[in-house]
């Protein structure tokens, strides 16, 4: 099985933020601060892929993607 360097995460945003869109900052598991741009009108359960913000591949050290699942409060 191929080891995935993609990292799943869930991002909770307010209903207002979901409707208007804009930038949201959060802290990833490793303590890294990440800013993501939320597109206006996003719906709960939508996934955003943040290139090169995931885990480092154990074999080649290539950074994977962070797969953010949006949850609307």
C-alpha positions in Angstrom: 0.0 0.0 0.0 1.2 3.4 -0.9 1.8 5.7 2.1 -0.3 8.8 1.7 1.3 12.1 2.7 -2.0 13.8 2.4 -3.3 14.9 5.8 -7.0 15.1 6.6 -8.4 17.9 8.8 -11.7 19.5 9.6 -12.2 23.2 9.7 -15.2 24.7 11.5 -16.4 28.0 10.1 -19.3 30.3 10.9 -22.4 30.4 8.7 -21.6 34.1 7.9 -18.0 33.1 6.8 -19.4 30.3 4.6 -21.8 32.8 2.9 -19.3 35.7 2.5 -16.1 33.7 2.0 -12.7 35.2 3.0 -9.6 34.1 4.8 -9.6 31.9 7.9 -6.4 31.1 9.9 -6.0 27.9 11.9 -3.3 26.0 13.6 -2.5 22.6 12.1 -1.6 19.5 14.3 2.1 20.3 14.2 1.5 23.8 15.4 2.0 25.3 11.9 -0.3 28.3 11.3 -2.2 28.0 8.0 -4.4 30.6 6.3 -7.0 29.3 3.9 -9.2 31.3 1.5 -12.8 30.2 1.8 -14.8 30.6 -1.4 -18.2 32.4 -0.9 -21.2 30.1 -0.7 -19.2 27.1 0.4 -21.3 24.2 1.9 -20.7 21.9 4.8 -18.9 18.8 3.8 -17.0 20.5 1.0 -13.3 19.6 0.8 -10.5 22.0 0.1 -7.1 20.8 -0.9 -4.2 22.9 0.3 -1.1 21.9 -1.8 2.0 21.1 0.1 0.5 21.7 3.6 0.1 18.0 4.5 2.5 15.5 6.0 6.0 14.9 4.7 6.3 11.7 2.7 8.3 9.2 4.8 10.2 7.9 1.7 10.9 11.0 -0.3 10.3 13.9 2.1 7.9 15.4 -0.5 5.1 17.4 1.3 1.6 16.0 0.8 -1.6 18.1 0.6 -3.8 19.0 3.5 -7.4 17.9 2.8 -9.7 20.2 4.7 -13.3 19.2 5.2 -15.5 22.3 5.9 -18.0 22.1 8.8 -20.4 25.0 9.2 -21.3 25.8 12.8 
